[in-house]
Amino acid sequence: MKVEGETAYCVDINTSFKNGYKTRSDASTRMSSDQIADVALSLEYVKQYTASHTNLNYKQGYLLEQCVVWQRLSEQLGWQCDNVRASYNEISQAVQNEVYAGAKAFVKANKGRYECGGYIYTGEGQDIGQFWAKLNVGNAKVKKTSSNPTVTDGNANYSFEGATFGVYSDKGCNSQLATLTADGNGDTKEVEVKAGTVYIKELSAPKGYKLDSTVHALNVEVGKTATLTVADTPKVTETLIDLFKIDMETGKSTPQGNASLEGAEFTWSYYDGYYNADNLPAKATRTWTTKTVAEKDSDGTIHYVSRLADSYKVSGDSFYTQDGKNVLPLGTLTVTETKAPNGYLLDGAYMQTDGSSEQIKGTYLTQISEDGELAVLSGSNQYSVSDKVIRGGVKIQKRDLETKDTKAQGSATLQYTEFNIISLNDSPVLVEGKLYSKNETVKKIQTGIDGIASTSADLLPYGNYRLEESKAPEGYLTDGAKTIDFSITEDGKIVNLTDKSHSVYNQIKRGDIEGVKIGAGTHKRLAGVPFRITSKTTGESHIVVTDNNGQFSTASSWASHKVNTNAGKSSEDGVWFGTSEPDDSKGALLYDTYVIEELKCDSNAGFKLIPAFEVVVSRNKVTVPFTP
């Protein structure tokens, strides 16, 4: 039976059918929505059944449809003909049993999945009904991805598994339809929902990711699967470690001497897992080498800083970034100073944070772990890194300027020469607990009996210095004592300045003696009288002879030292003490005490010889007079 071109069914089993005009009204005016759905879904099942069972003809199909309509209405309206059936001659009992049972099960399983409706036609005779059930569901699922796969791919600290999502019918997320859970690939199973718009919100974030609080709208079409792809933000830390290089001895960011705190190098290693110092993998996930760079504070203070940023990078992998900033993923980070700055030692370097007495030597290890919605570094994010400055010493040799020897002449000595060690460095130096600025004397040293003055091997910080004689040794002038510049560049090494090219030379004091020989009781000047002059220190002895006026002198102005040197035959023979070449610009006698002896000769025959006496030569270029 058809009404307006669509199949219709008798809906009043107790009234006979009559042709005639009938009025159409919506089934909802006579039936509840459950009753309408019960009938419509039963019919839908029979239609699907007959469509799949081609051995049933149209008439048989219609009979089955009419029977299920009566059965459902009878049950709803109390007609007491719930088991109304077609003749078994028309349709077998087995088929009918299968259809009627299947219809009941289909209704139960599919309520809510179909949009159901109908019309009731009333007038003379039996009422007529039309019912339909249109599938009104689709499937929804979620695909979770990472917003920053560079950070998360291959990193076991990040996982999609276990993320949960709520599926809601309303944007306010008050009416939840289902809960979806992601697997390790970020995929959830499908959930069937009514076609239209559903709303999905993340309920719990997976390992390593921030919770996405956004409510996402998803349009679901009938009979299709709609997938919501959401990218979660991985937890990373933007708080990176700052390393401040300082001098270990001063605790300041000012280098000593000619050293520098700039250019220290650090190797950073990131591992995509949680490790300690004992189980670190042999190969890091990423590594970087950075250097310290000078940076000036607003108050003008210069710090030497290194951090994981391009302006400090020397080499290594690309940095991890997120939202335009350098970051570190969850995992383990180590940092080791691998190159000390110029003038400093790598050995003994340590890291330390403000307020802590702990000195971290070698490799520093920290972990980046989850803390709520954040990723945080264990420990501090600022450390000072202390390096010990290279220290050395200096050794200087005092030599006689004339002989170039390390042995003094006469009764002079090379002992007790004093030297000032002067800093030539723009930066201060710490010497024996005190800081010294440029051009200040940092240490005074004194020669020993061997003419050598030396510091310890760890006295002077890396840098440039000057040795300047401040006090000549006894019997010597400062003439010839030059300043010597030297540099400390190696730790524990004494700069050796004892060879002839680097030694400090001093001119020994030289003087002369002169006199007049007069005969006792006669006041007559005696010519040709010899006198022996003998050094009390060395025993060196030379003879001078009086001239026709009874006078004698060792000065070069009297007789050149270079003429018949030390011949001792006449007053015109020169005199020179010591092993150096005679020099008329100097006195003949070395700094010393001398014994003067009158020797017998024809000129003093009959006279009593004067007793030997001593003369001291202690002043340079001074002639000591006497009258024997």
C-alpha positions in Angstrom: 0.0 0.0 0.0 1.3 3.4 -0.9 0.3 6.9 0.2 1.6 9.8 -1.7 4.1 7.5 -3.4 5.5 6.1 -0.2 4.8 2.7 1.5 2.2 2.9 4.2 1.0 0.5 6.8 -2.3 -0.2 8.7 -1.8 1.0 12.2 -5.1 -0.1 13.8 -5.4 -3.8 13.7 -9.0 -3.7 15.2 -10.5 -1.6 12.4 -11.2 -2.6 8.8 -9.5 -0.7 6.0 -11.6 1.6 3.9 -10.6 3.7 0.9 -11.2 7.4 1.2 -9.9 10.8 2.0 -7.7 10.8 5.1 -5.9 13.6 6.9 -2.1 13.5 7.5 -0.6 14.5 10.8 2.8 14.0 12.3 3.1 10.8 14.1 4.4 12.6 17.2 0.8 13.9 17.8 -0.3 10.3 18.4 2.9 8.6 19.5 5.8 9.1 21.7 9.3 9.4 20.2 10.2 6.0 21.7 7.1 4.5 20.1 7.9 6.1 16.7 11.5 4.9 16.9 10.4 1.4 17.9 8.3 1.1 14.8 10.6 2.9 12.4 13.7 0.9 13.5 11.8 -2.4 13.2 10.7 -1.5 9.7 14.3 -0.5 8.9 15.5 -3.9 10.0 13.0 -5.7 7.9 14.0 -3.6 4.9 17.6 -4.4 5.4 16.8 -8.0 5.9 14.8 -8.4 2.7 17.4 -6.5 0.8 19.9 -9.0 1.8 17.6 -12.0 1.3 16.8 -11.9 -2.4 14.7 -15.0 -2.2 11.9 -12.9 -0.6 9.6 -11.1 -3.0 8.1 -7.7 -2.6 4.8 -9.0 -1.3 6.6 -11.2 1.3 8.7 -8.2 2.3 5.6 -6.0 2.8 3.9 -8.7 4.9 6.9 -8.9 7.2 6.9 -5.1 7.5 3.2 -5.0 8.3 3.5 -7.7 10.8 6.3 -6.0 12.7 4.3 -2.7 12.7 1.3 -4.5 14.3 3.6 -6.4 16.7 5.3 -3.2 17.9 2.0 -1.2 18.2 0.3 -4.1 19.9 3.0 -4.2 22.5 2.8 -0.4 22.9 -1.0 -0.1 22.8 -2.0 -3.3 24.5 -3.8 -4.9 21.6 -2.8 -8.4 22.8 -1.7 -9.5 19.4 2.0 -9.2 19.9 2.7 -12.4 17.9 0.7 -11.5 14.8 2.2 -13.3 11.9 1.8 -14.0 8.2 0.7 -17.4 7.0 3.5 -19.9 7.1 2.4 -20.8 3.6 3.4 -17.3 2.6 6.5 -17.0 4.7 8.1 -19.8 6.6 8.0 -19.9 10.4 11.8 -19.9 10.6 12.1 -16.8 8.5 9.4 -15.0 10.5 11.0 -16.1 13.8 14.4 -14.8 12.6 12.9 -11.5 11.4 10.8 -10.7 14.4 13.6 -11.5 16.9 16.1 -9.6 14.8 13.8 -6.6 14.7 13.6 -6.4 18.4 17.4 -6.7 18.8 17.9 -4.1 16.1 15.7 -1.6 17.8 17.5 -2.2 21.1 20.9 -1.8 19.5 20.2 1.2 17.3 18.1 3.6 19.4 19.7 7.0 19.0 21.7 6.0 15.9 18.8 6.9 13.6 16.7 9.9 13.1 13.1 8.5 13.2 9.8 10.0 12.2 6.4 9.3 10.6 3.0 10.3 9.6 -0.5 9.1 10.6 -3.3 9.3 8.1 -6.8 9.4 9.8 -10.3 9.4 8.3 -12.8 6.7 7.5 -11.8 3.2 8.3 -8.4 2.0 9.6 -5.7 4.6 10.2 -2.6 4.4 8.0 1.0 5.1 9.0 4.2 5.8 7.3 7.5 5.5 9.2 11.2 6.1 8.4 14.6 5.7 10.1 17.5 7.6 8.6 21.0 6.7 9.9 22.2 9.8 11.8 25.6 8.8 13.1 29.3 8.8 12.1 32.5 8.1 13.9 34.9 10.5 15.6 38.5 9.8 16.5 41.6 11.8 17.5 45.1 11.8 16.0 47.7 13.3 18.4 50.9 14.8 17.0 53.7 16.9 18.4 53.9 20.6 17.6 57.7 20.2 17.7 58.8 16.9 16.4 62.4 18.0 16.3 62.3 17.9 20.1 60.2 14.8 20.6 60.9 12.4 17.7 62.9 9.5 19.1 62.9 10.9 22.6 61.5 8.4 25.0 60.7 11.1 27.5 57.8 12.1 25.2 55.0 9.7 24.4 51.4 10.0 23.1 50.3 6.9 24.9 47.7 7.4 27.5 46.5 10.9 26.4 42.7 11.0 27.0 40.1 13.1 25.3 36.5 13.9 26.2 33.9 13.9 23.4 31.0 16.3 24.2 27.8 17.2 22.5 28.0 20.8 23.6 30.7 23.5 23.4 30.6 24.0 27.1 31.7 20.4 27.5 28.9 19.7 30.0 27.4 16.6 28.3 30.1 14.0 27.7 29.5 11.4 25.1 32.6 9.4 25.3 36.3 9.2 26.3 39.0 8.5 23.8 42.5 7.2 24.7 45.6 7.6 22.5 48.0 4.8 21.8 51.8 5.2 21.3 51.3 6.4 17.8 48.9 9.1 18.9 45.8 7.3 17.5 42.6 6.8 19.4 39.9 4.3 18.6 36.7 5.5 16.8 33.6 6.4 18.8 30.2 6.6 17.2 28.4 9.9 17.6 25.4 11.6 16.1 26.2 13.4 12.9 26.8 17.0 13.2 29.2 18.9 15.4 30.8 17.4 18.5 33.3 19.0 20.8 36.6 17.4 21.9 38.8 18.5 24.8 42.0 16.9 26.1 41.4 15.5 29.6 44.9 14.3 30.5 48.1 15.1 28.6 50.5 12.3 27.7 54.0 12.0 29.0 56.2 15.0 28.3 53.5 17.2 26.8 51.5 20.2 28.0 47.7 19.8 28.4 45.8 21.3 25.5 42.9 23.2 27.1 41.4 24.1 23.7 37.9 22.9 23.0 38.0 21.6 19.4 34.9 21.4 17.2 34.7 18.4 14.9 32.0 18.0 12.1 30.9 14.4 11.8 29.1 13.3 8.6 26.7 10.4 8.5 28.4 7.1 7.9 31.8 8.6 7.8 34.8 8.8 10.2 36.0 12.3 11.1 39.5 12.6 12.6 40.6 15.5 14.8 44.3 16.1 14.5 45.7 18.0 17.4 49.3 19.0 18.0 50.4 19.0 21.6 53.2 21.3 22.8 56.1 19.4 24.3 57.4 20.5 27.7 60.8 22.1 27.3 62.8 24.5 29.4 63.6 28.0 28.2 65.7 28.5 31.4 69.2 27.6 30.2 72.4 27.6 32.2 74.6 30.7 32.3 78.3 30.1 33.0 80.3 33.0 34.3 84.0 32.7 34.1 86.0 34.1 37.1 89.5 34.0 38.4 89.8 31.3 41.1 92.1 33.3 43.4 90.4 36.6 43.4 86.9 35.4 42.9 86.3 38.2 40.4 85.5 38.5 36.8 88.7 40.4 36.2 91.6 38.4 34.7 95.0 38.6 36.3 98.0 40.1 34.5 98.0 39.5 30.8 95.6 36.5 31.0 92.1 36.6 29.7 88.7 35.1 30.9 87.4 35.3 27.3 87.6 32.4 25.0 87.2 29.6 27.6 85.4 26.7 25.8 82.7 24.4 27.2 81.3 21.2 25.7 77.7 20.6 26.3 76.1 17.2 25.8 72.4 16.5 25.7 71.0 12.9 26.2 67.4 12.1 25.5 66.9 10.1 28.6 67.5 10.3 32.4 71.0 9.3 33.3 73.6 9.8 36.0 77.3 10.1 35.8 77.7 6.3 36.0 75.4 5.3 33.1 75.7 8.0 30.5 75.6 6.6 27.0 78.8 6.7 25.0 77.3 9.0 22.4 75.2 12.0 23.2 72.0 12.9 21.3 73.4 16.4 20.5 76.6 18.2 21.5 77.6 21.8 21.3 80.8 23.8 22.1 80.5 27.3 23.3 83.0 30.0 24.4 83.0 32.8 27.0 82.3 36.2 25.6 82.8 39.6 27.3 79.5 41.3 28.2 79.1 44.6 29.9 76.5 45.3 32.5 74.5 48.5 32.8 76.9 49.6 35.5 79.9 49.0 33.2 81.0 45.8 34.9 82.4 43.2 32.4 81.4 39.6 32.8 82.7 36.7 30.7 79.7 34.6 29.9 78.9 31.4 28.0 75.5 29.9 27.2 73.6 27.8 24.6 73.1 30.5 22.1 74.4 31.3 18.6 76.6 34.2 19.7 78.6 31.9 21.9 78.6 28.8 19.7 82.0 27.5 18.5 80.8 24.3 16.9 78.2 21.5 17.2 74.7 20.5 16.3 71.8 22.9 15.8 70.1 24.1 19.0 66.7 22.9 20.0 64.2 25.7 19.5 60.5 26.3 20.4 58.5 29.5 19.7 61.7 31.2 18.4 63.7 30.5 21.6 66.5 28.1 22.3 65.3 25.4 24.6 66.3 22.1 26.2 64.0 19.0 26.0 63.3 16.6 28.8 66.4 14.6 29.5 70.0 14.9 30.8 72.5 17.7 30.1 76.2 17.7 31.0 78.7 20.5 30.6 82.5 20.3 30.9 85.1 23.0 30.5 87.3 21.7 27.7 89.6 24.6 27.0 90.9 27.1 29.5 91.2 30.8 28.5 94.5 32.2 27.7 96.7 32.4 30.8 94.6 29.9 32.9 94.8 26.2 33.7 92.2 23.7 32.9 93.2 21.4 35.8 91.5 22.2 39.0 88.7 24.2 37.5 85.3 24.0 39.2 81.8 25.3 39.0 79.9 26.8 41.9 76.6 28.5 42.4 76.0 31.5 44.6 75.4 30.6 48.2 76.8 27.1 47.9 80.2 25.9 49.1 80.1 22.8 46.8 82.8 22.9 44.2 81.8 20.8 41.1 84.9 19.6 39.4 85.1 18.0 36.0 81.7 17.3 34.4 78.5 18.9 35.7 75.3 16.9 35.2 71.7 18.2 35.4 68.3 16.8 34.4 65.4 18.5 32.7 62.3 16.9 34.2 58.5 17.5 34.3 57.1 19.6 37.1 53.4 20.1 36.4 53.0 21.9 33.2 56.6 22.9 33.2 60.0 21.4 32.4 62.6 22.4 35.0 66.3 22.1 35.4 67.6 20.4 38.5 70.0 22.6 40.4 70.8 26.2 39.5 70.8 27.9 36.1 73.7 30.2 36.9 77.2 29.0 37.8 80.5 30.7 38.2 83.4 28.7 36.7 86.7 29.3 38.4 90.0 28.7 36.7 93.4 29.0 38.3 95.8 31.5 36.7 99.1 30.2 35.3 101.9 31.1 37.7 105.7 31.0 37.3 108.8 32.6 38.6 112.0 34.3 37.6 115.7 33.8 38.2 118.3 36.4 37.5 122.1 36.3 37.5 124.3 39.2 38.6 127.6 39.5 36.7 130.7 41.7 36.8 130.5 44.1 33.8 134.2 43.9 33.1 134.8 40.2 33.3 131.3 39.0 32.5 131.9 36.5 35.2 129.6 35.5 38.1 132.5 36.1 40.5 133.1 39.6 42.0 136.4 41.3 41.6 138.5 42.7 44.5 136.7 42.7 47.8 133.4 43.5 46.2 130.6 41.0 46.2 127.6 40.2 44.0 125.6 39.2 47.0 122.7 41.3 48.4 121.9 42.9 45.1 118.3 43.9 45.2 115.8 43.8 42.3 112.3 45.1 42.0 109.8 43.0 40.0 107.4 45.4 38.4 104.1 44.5 36.8 103.6 45.7 33.3 100.1 44.4 33.0 96.9 46.4 32.6 95.0 44.0 34.8 96.0 43.6 38.5 98.0 40.7 39.7 97.7 38.8 43.0 101.1 38.3 44.6 101.5 36.8 48.1 97.9 37.8 48.9 98.0 41.3 47.7 96.7 42.8 44.4 99.1 45.1 42.5 98.3 47.4 39.6 100.3 48.3 36.6 103.8 49.7 37.3 103.7 48.7 40.9 106.5 46.6 42.5 105.1 43.3 43.3 108.1 41.7 44.8 111.7 42.5 45.9 114.3 39.8 45.5 118.0 39.7 46.6 121.0 37.8 45.2 122.7 35.2 47.2 126.4 34.5 47.4 126.3 33.1 43.9 124.9 36.3 42.5 121.6 34.7 41.7 118.2 36.0 42.8 115.2 33.8 42.3 111.5 33.7 43.2 109.5 30.6 43.8 108.0 28.8 40.8 104.5 30.0 41.6 104.9 33.6 42.6 103.9 35.5 39.5 100.6 35.3 37.6 100.6 35.0 33.8 101.7 38.3 32.3 104.6 40.7 31.6 107.0 42.0 34.2 110.2 44.0 34.5 113.3 43.4 36.6 114.9 46.5 37.8 117.9 46.7 40.0 117.1 48.8 43.1 120.3 48.3 45.1 123.7 47.6 43.7 125.9 45.1 45.6 128.8 46.2 47.7 131.7 47.6 45.7 129.7 48.0 42.5 128.0 50.8 40.7 124.5 50.7 39.2 126.2 51.6 35.9 125.6 48.9 33.3 122.6 47.5 35.3 119.9 47.4 32.6 116.2 46.6 33.2 115.0 43.3 31.8 111.5 42.6 30.7 110.2 39.0 30.8 106.9 37.1 30.6 105.3 34.4 32.6 103.6 32.0 30.1 104.1 28.5 31.6 102.8 27.1 34.9 105.4 26.2 37.4 108.3 27.3 35.3 111.0 29.7 36.4 112.1 32.1 33.6 115.8 31.6 33.6 117.7 34.9 33.1 121.1 33.6 34.2 122.9 33.2 30.9 125.3 35.9 29.7 122.7 37.5 27.3 120.1 38.0 30.1 122.2 38.6 33.2 122.4 42.0 34.8 125.9 43.5 34.8 127.4 46.0 37.2 130.5 48.1 36.9 132.9 47.6 39.9 134.1 50.7 41.6 137.7 51.6 40.7 140.0 54.3 42.1 143.6 55.3 42.2 146.3 56.1 44.7 149.1 58.7 44.5 151.9 59.9 46.7 155.3 61.7 47.0 158.5 60.0 48.4 160.6 62.3 50.6 163.8 61.3 52.3 163.5 61.3 56.1 165.3 64.3 57.6 166.2 65.8 54.3 162.8 66.7 52.8 164.4 65.6 49.6 162.2 64.0 47.0 163.5 60.6 46.0 163.1 59.5 42.3 163.0 55.9 41.2 161.7 54.4 44.4 159.4 51.4 43.8 156.3 50.6 45.8 154.5 47.3 45.7 150.7 47.5 45.8 149.0 44.2 46.9 145.3 43.3 47.1 144.5 41.9 50.5 141.7 40.0 49.0 143.2 38.4 45.9 146.9 38.8 46.5 147.3 40.5 43.1 150.3 42.7 43.2 151.8 45.4 41.0 154.7 47.9 41.3 154.7 51.7 40.8 157.8 53.8 40.6 158.3 57.5 41.6 159.3 60.0 38.9 162.1 62.6 39.1 160.0 64.7 41.5 159.5 61.7 43.8 155.9 61.4 42.8 153.9 58.4 41.7 150.3 57.7 40.7 148.2 54.9 39.3 145.8 57.2 37.5 145.7 57.0 33.7 146.1 60.8 33.6 149.6 60.1 35.1 150.5 57.1 33.0 148.1 55.3 30.6 146.9 52.0 32.0 147.6 50.6 28.5 151.3 51.6 28.4 153.6 48.8 29.6 150.8 47.7 31.8 152.1 46.4 35.1 155.7 46.5 33.9 156.7 48.3 37.1 160.0 49.6 35.8 159.4 53.3 35.5 157.0 56.0 36.5 155.6 55.9 32.9 154.5 52.3 33.1 150.7 51.8 33.5 149.0 49.9 36.3 145.9 47.8 36.1 144.3 45.4 38.6 141.9 42.7 37.5 141.7 40.4 34.5 139.8 42.8 32.2 141.4 44.9 29.5 142.8 48.2 30.8 140.5 51.1 30.4 141.8 54.7 30.8 138.4 55.9 31.7 138.5 54.0 34.9 140.7 53.8 38.0 143.5 51.2 38.1 142.6 49.7 41.4 139.5 47.6 42.1 137.3 48.1 45.1 139.5 46.6 47.8 142.0 47.1 50.6 145.6 47.3 49.5 148.9 46.9 51.3 151.6 49.4 50.2 155.2 48.4 50.6 158.4 50.4 49.9 161.0 48.3 48.1 164.8 48.8 48.4 166.6 50.6 45.7 169.5 52.8 45.1 167.5 55.9 45.6 166.5 55.0 49.2 169.8 53.4 50.2 170.8 54.6 53.6 167.2 55.4 54.5 165.0 53.4 56.8 162.2 51.9 54.7 158.8 53.0 55.8 156.6 50.2 57.3 153.9 48.6 55.0 150.6 50.3 55.4 147.1 49.8 54.0 145.0 52.0 51.7 141.3 51.4 51.0 139.9 52.1 47.6 136.1 52.4 48.1 135.0 55.3 46.0 134.8 55.3 42.2 137.2 57.5 40.3 138.6 58.9 43.5 142.4 59.1 43.9 143.6 58.4 47.4 146.7 60.5 48.2 149.4 59.7 50.8 153.0 60.7 51.5 155.2 57.7 52.5 
